[in-house]
Every structure is written in C-alpha cells, then in structure tokens.
Amino acid sequence: MLLWILRLRIEMNIEKTIQWVRTDSLNGVSRMIDQTLLPYEYKKIDIKTTNEMYDAIKTMIVRGAPAIGIAGAHGVVLAALESINCSDFKAQVVKKANYINSSRPTAVNLSWAIKKQLEIVENFNETNEKIIELLIENAIKLEDEDIAINKRIGEFGSTVIPKGGSILTHCNAGGLATVGYGTALGVVRSAFEKDSSIKVFANETRPRQQGARLTTYELIRDGINTTLITDAMGAYFMKMGMIDVVVVGADRIAINGDSANKIGTYMVAIAAKYHNIPFYIAAPKSTIDSSIKSGDKIVIELRDSREVTEINGKTVCASNVNIINPGFDVTPASLITGIITEYGIFKPEELYKIFE
C-alpha cells in the first residue's frame, strides 16, 4: 500500500489542500487553503493552535468530509504539542481533541480521524515527545492514504460514466474537499482521463455556493467542460435529456446506505429517480458510520442564518423573516443506484459487505 501511495504522489504531483508542515524535528503547523477566499483569492494559511483549528473547521476555511478528517488528525497533534509539559498530558490531549470534534457534527470523518489519533495517545506508553512524533507520522500517513483512496474511488467510478456523458454534481467533492484528488470529482477526473468529451453540470449549491465557487474553479482549471446551473434547474435539464448520471459526495453514510450530503442533494436524488437517471454517492469507507442503522440517526448541522440572508455582506431579504438553515439533508438508500468506494461499487443494501 505504501509503495502504491508513493508512486501515485510521484505520477500525479498532487498539491495537497491540507498538509502537516514541520517547522523543526517536533513542531509544525497545519497548512491549508483558505477556501472562504476562493475563487477570488488563492491563499494558504498556517493553523498553529487547537482553537485556530476549531475555528477553521467551524467557519469552513477547511471543508469537505475527508479534508475535515485530516484537519482533525492535525488538531490532535496541535493538542499534544500544547500539552507536552502537562502532568496529565493524555487527559489534556483527549479534552482538546473532543473540543475540535464538536466543531461540526455531521461529517463522520472528523471523529473517525480523531479516534485514530487518540488510539495512539491512549495505547502507547512512551514519552510525550515520542507520542507526538507518532501522531505526526500518522497524520501524514492519513494524508497520503486519502489521495490513494480517492484515486481508487475515481477508477471504480469512471466505469459508470457513459462515453461523452453529462454528469451532474452538487456541492464540492473535489480536491478541495479532500487532500488533493476528490471523491465525486475524482470520478469525473478519472473519467476525463479516459474520455475528454465528458461534460459536467455543477449545481451552484446555495447558500454557500460551493458548487459555483469551488467545483467550477477546480474543473475549469483541469480543462473539463463545465456548465454552472442553479440548484432549481437540475430537473429541467434532466427532462431535456441533458443529464446522464448524477455523482455526489457524502459526509456520513448509515450502514443501510442512507447518505447525508450538502442540503439539496435529496431534491436532486428525487428528480433523478423520476427521470430514471442513475444517482451515485462517491465516498471512502471512513465516511460510512457502521454504528447507525439508518439516516434517521444522523445529526444534521444547523448553520448561521446569515448564510441565507446575506450575499457578499449584503442582506437580500426582509430583515424580520424567519430562517432555518440546515447544512445537510439525508438521501434515502432507495434513491441511490450505488455507493462508489475504494473497495468497489456497492448497492446500498450490500454496503455491510465493505466491513467484511
């Protein structure tokens, strides 16, 4: 696996969206693209404390389930560095890690990666310095594995894209949402490598417009034929015969296949089902929460109402209107054609097999 990852990095020369950068043998920072500035400005920032990491995740400087997971892994390293001289070192690291884990509740990759790191903290009876070194090594390992996993997802997913096909996406599940290649957009990229005639329709994805700001930014840079549409236009283009397949990402998947993704995904899935268009989820195994039986158990994050009421700092509605702003919705397994993972493509009812 390690040799495969190293070969992939050399072949693709992928620039990481988020990565641990050493400042000396022990210390370092989490360096990430500030995605709140795109597409107007491309800027990387250094996160140096657990409080900064909490805020970066909460305010969506870093976003996308896999990327948030890596941010959580980095956050545990920062927690350990802050606690290195504490007599209750391990307890302090766990406390700070739990604080970071509370920043966003829906994406399971965050708690998954933090758990991976805390296993090192809790299970190794080493010096604090040695534990920190192990945490750094594991964080970097998780970064490289994420790229390798997404590449495999792309290879499996490319097989469901028809020649010259049109793919509808929702939100951003690309390199910016991962360490560097993408889940749903990894499928697009892999398909494009085989057939440059494919086309993408990208939903703008209100209210934060990740499709408009981020997905089009990525795909245009890659030279992929991309058309931006508003969220309400998808069914129209399906009826017109202009959409062949839908591929989206996910933030948490129940073991029965119910999938939480950016708000509006459920509506896209309903329209696709009505028009007999295949609807696929692309996500790594780490996004599957085997502890929950259905999507009814997935906690849906409610976000600031200003995301809905303001655009570029200007209010666009009546000042006293009521606002409800869920960040995600859950698409029932019955609307999902298949779930594309690094282990292959599974029907929702067969998803349990990935844990066998």
C-alpha positions in Angstrom: 0.0 0.0 0.0 2.8 2.4 0.9 4.6 1.9 -2.4 1.4 2.4 -4.2 0.8 5.7 -2.4 4.4 6.9 -3.1 4.1 6.0 -6.8 0.8 7.9 -7.0 2.3 11.0 -5.5 5.2 11.0 -8.0 2.9 10.3 -11.0 0.3 12.9 -10.2 2.4 15.6 -8.4 -0.7 16.5 -6.4 -0.6 19.7 -4.4 -2.2 19.0 -1.0 -5.3 21.0 0.1 -4.2 20.4 3.7 -0.9 19.1 5.0 1.3 18.9 8.1 4.4 21.0 7.6 7.3 20.5 10.0 9.0 23.7 11.4 11.6 21.6 13.2 12.0 17.9 14.2 9.0 18.0 16.5 7.0 21.2 16.0 4.9 22.1 12.9 1.7 23.6 11.6 -1.3 22.5 9.7 -1.1 24.3 6.3 -4.4 24.6 4.4 -6.0 26.5 1.6 -8.4 29.1 2.9 -11.5 28.1 1.0 -13.6 31.0 2.2 -11.5 33.2 -0.2 -11.9 31.2 -3.4 -12.3 31.9 -6.2 -11.3 35.5 -5.6 -8.0 34.7 -3.9 -5.8 31.6 -3.5 -4.2 31.7 -0.1 -2.7 29.1 2.2 -2.8 29.7 6.0 -1.0 28.0 8.9 -3.1 26.7 11.8 -0.9 26.6 15.0 -3.3 26.0 17.9 -6.4 23.9 18.7 -8.5 27.0 19.0 -7.5 28.0 15.5 -8.3 24.5 14.2 -11.7 24.6 15.8 -12.4 27.9 14.1 -11.0 26.8 10.7 -13.4 23.8 10.7 -16.3 25.7 12.1 -16.1 28.6 9.6 -15.3 26.3 6.7 -11.8 27.6 6.0 -11.3 23.8 5.6 -14.4 21.8 4.4 -15.4 18.6 2.9 -15.6 15.4 5.0 -12.2 13.9 4.1 -10.4 17.2 4.5 -12.1 17.8 7.8 -10.9 14.4 8.9 -7.3 15.3 8.2 -7.8 18.7 10.0 -9.0 16.7 13.0 -5.9 14.5 12.8 -3.7 17.6 12.7 -5.7 19.1 15.5 -4.7 16.2 17.8 -1.1 16.9 17.0 -1.6 20.5 18.0 -3.3 19.4 21.2 -0.4 17.2 22.0 2.1 20.0 21.3 0.2 22.4 23.6 0.0 19.8 26.4 3.6 18.4 26.1 4.6 19.7 29.6 1.4 18.9 31.4 1.5 16.3 34.1 -1.9 15.0 32.8 -0.7 15.0 29.2 -3.0 12.3 27.8 -6.1 13.7 29.5 -5.4 17.2 28.2 -5.0 15.9 24.6 -8.3 14.0 24.8 -10.0 17.1 26.2 -8.7 19.3 23.4 -9.4 16.7 20.7 -13.0 16.4 21.9 -13.3 20.2 21.6 -12.2 20.1 18.0 -14.5 17.1 17.3 -17.5 19.3 18.4 -16.9 21.9 15.7 -19.1 20.2 13.1 -21.4 17.3 14.0 -22.4 15.7 10.6 -19.2 14.7 8.8 -18.2 11.4 10.5 -14.6 11.6 9.0 -13.8 14.2 11.7 -14.5 11.9 14.6 -13.0 8.9 12.7 -9.6 10.6 12.2 -9.5 12.0 15.7 -10.3 8.5 17.1 -7.4 7.1 15.0 -5.0 9.6 16.6 -6.4 9.2 20.2 -5.7 5.4 19.9 -2.0 6.3 19.6 -2.3 8.7 22.6 -4.1 6.1 24.8 -2.3 2.9 23.8 1.4 3.9 23.7 3.3 4.1 27.0 6.0 6.4 25.6 7.4 9.8 26.3 5.3 12.7 25.4 7.8 13.6 22.7 7.6 10.1 21.2 3.8 10.1 21.2 3.8 13.4 19.3 6.2 12.1 16.7 3.9 9.1 16.2 0.9 11.4 15.9 2.7 13.4 13.2 3.7 10.3 11.3 0.2 9.0 11.4 -1.3 12.4 10.3 1.0 12.4 7.2 0.1 8.8 6.5 -3.6 9.6 6.6 -3.0 12.5 4.1 -1.3 10.2 1.6 -3.8 7.4 2.1 -6.6 9.9 1.3 -5.1 10.7 -2.1 -4.6 7.0 -2.8 -8.2 6.1 -1.7 -9.7 8.9 -3.8 -7.8 7.7 -6.8 -9.2 4.3 -6.4 -12.7 5.7 -6.0 -12.2 7.6 -9.2 -11.1 4.5 -11.1 -14.1 2.5 -9.9 -16.5 5.4 -10.5 -15.3 6.1 -14.0 -16.8 2.8 -15.2 -20.4 4.2 -14.7 -19.8 7.3 -16.8 -21.0 6.8 -20.4 -18.8 7.9 -23.3 -19.4 11.6 -23.9 -21.8 11.6 -20.9 -23.0 14.6 -18.9 -22.5 14.4 -15.1 -24.5 16.4 -12.6 -22.7 17.3 -9.4 -23.9 19.0 -6.2 -21.7 20.9 -3.8 -17.9 20.3 -4.0 -16.5 16.8 -3.5 -13.2 17.5 -5.3 -9.6 18.1 -4.4 -10.6 21.0 -2.2 -12.9 18.7 -0.1 -10.1 16.1 0.3 -6.4 16.2 0.5 -6.0 16.6 -3.3 -7.9 14.4 -5.8 -11.6 14.2 -4.8 -14.4 11.7 -4.4 -17.2 12.7 -6.8 -14.8 14.9 -8.7 -12.3 12.1 -8.5 -14.8 10.1 -10.5 -15.0 13.0 -13.0 -11.3 13.3 -13.3 -10.7 9.6 -13.8 -13.5 9.6 -16.5 -12.0 12.6 -18.2 -8.6 10.9 -18.4 -10.3 8.2 -20.5 -12.7 10.3 -22.4 -12.2 14.1 -22.7 -15.6 14.6 -24.3 -17.5 14.2 -21.0 -19.3 17.2 -19.6 -20.2 18.4 -16.1 -23.2 20.4 -14.9 -22.4 21.9 -11.5 -25.2 23.0 -9.1 -24.3 26.3 -7.5 -25.2 24.8 -4.1 -26.8 27.5 -2.0 -26.4 29.0 0.4 -22.6 28.9 0.5 -22.3 28.3 -3.2 -19.6 25.6 -3.0 -20.5 24.4 -6.5 -20.2 27.8 -8.0 -17.1 28.9 -6.1 -15.2 25.7 -5.7 -16.3 23.0 -8.1 -16.2 25.2 -11.2 -12.9 26.6 -10.0 -11.4 23.1 -9.9 -12.9 21.7 -13.1 -12.2 24.8 -15.3 -8.5 24.6 -14.1 -8.5 21.0 -15.3 -9.9 21.9 -18.7 -13.1 19.9 -18.2 -16.2 21.2 -20.0 -18.3 22.6 -17.1 -21.7 24.4 -17.0 -22.9 26.1 -13.9 -26.6 25.9 -13.1 -28.7 27.0 -10.1 -30.0 24.3 -7.7 -33.5 24.5 -9.1 -32.5 23.9 -12.7 -31.5 20.2 -12.4 -34.9 18.6 -13.0 -35.3 20.8 -16.1 -32.1 19.6 -17.7 -32.9 16.0 -16.7 -36.2 16.3 -18.6 -34.4 17.8 -21.6 -32.2 14.7 -21.7 -29.1 16.7 -20.9 -28.0 14.7 -17.8 -26.8 11.1 -18.0 -25.7 10.4 -14.4 -25.5 12.1 -11.0 -22.4 11.7 -8.8 -22.2 13.5 -5.5 -20.1 13.0 -2.3 -21.3 12.3 1.3 -20.5 13.4 4.8 -21.9 10.4 6.6 -23.5 7.2 5.4 -25.6 4.9 7.5 -25.0 1.1 7.2 -28.2 0.8 5.2 -27.0 3.3 2.6 -28.9 6.4 3.7 -26.5 9.2 2.9 -26.1 12.7 4.3 -24.7 15.3 1.9 -25.0 19.0 1.4 -28.5 20.4 1.6 -30.3 20.0 -1.7 -28.9 16.6 -2.5 -32.1 14.9 -1.6 -34.0 17.0 -4.1 -31.5 16.1 -6.8 -31.9 12.4 -6.0 -35.7 12.6 -6.2 -35.5 14.3 -9.6 -33.0 11.7 -10.8 -35.2 8.8 -9.7 -38.3 10.3 -11.5 -36.3 10.7 -14.8 -34.6 7.2 -14.5 -31.1 8.7 -14.2 -28.5 6.8 -12.2 -27.6 8.5 -8.9 -24.3 7.6 -7.2 -22.6 8.5 -4.0 -18.8 8.6 -4.0 -17.2 8.4 -0.6 -14.4 6.5 1.3 -15.1 3.7 3.8 -14.3 6.3 6.6 -17.5 8.1 5.7 -19.6 5.0 6.4 -20.8 5.0 10.0 -21.4 1.4 10.8 -22.8 2.3 14.2 -26.0 3.7 12.9 -28.6 1.6 11.1 -30.3 4.4 9.1 -30.1 8.1 8.2 -32.7 8.9 10.9 -29.8 8.8 13.4 -27.6 11.3 11.5 -27.3 14.6 13.3 -27.9 17.5 10.9 -25.9 20.6 11.5 -27.9 23.9 11.7 -25.8 26.8 10.5 -25.9 30.6 10.8 -28.9 32.3 9.3 -26.7 34.9 7.7 -25.5 32.3 5.2 -29.0 32.6 3.7 -29.9 36.2 4.3 -26.6 37.7 3.1 -24.7 37.6 -0.1 -21.3 39.2 -0.1 -22.2 41.0 3.1 -25.4 42.5 1.8 -28.9 41.5 3.1 -31.1 40.1 0.3 -34.4 39.6 2.2 -36.8 41.2 4.7 -35.0 41.8 8.0 -37.6 40.1 10.1 -38.1 36.9 8.0 -37.7 33.5 9.8 -34.7 31.4 8.7 -33.9 27.8 9.1 -30.5 26.8 7.6 -29.7 23.0 7.8 -26.3 22.3 6.3 -27.2 18.8 5.1 -30.0 16.5 4.2 -30.3 12.7 4.0 -30.9 10.9 0.8 -32.7 7.6 1.4 -31.0 4.5 0.1 -34.0 3.7 -2.1 -33.0 6.7 -4.3 -29.3 5.7 -4.6 -28.1 3.5 -7.5 -24.8 2.7 -6.0 -22.1 3.9 -3.5 -18.6 4.2 -5.0 -15.8 3.4 -2.5 -12.2 2.5 -2.7 -13.3 -1.2 -2.4 -15.7 -1.0 -5.4 -19.2 0.0 -6.1 -21.9 -1.3 -3.7 -25.7 -1.3 -3.8 -26.9 0.4 -0.6 -28.3 -2.8 0.8 -24.9 -4.5 0.2 -22.9 -1.8 2.0 -22.3 -4.0 5.0 -20.0 -6.2 2.9 -17.3 -3.5 2.9 -16.7 -4.3 6.6 -16.3 -8.0 5.9 
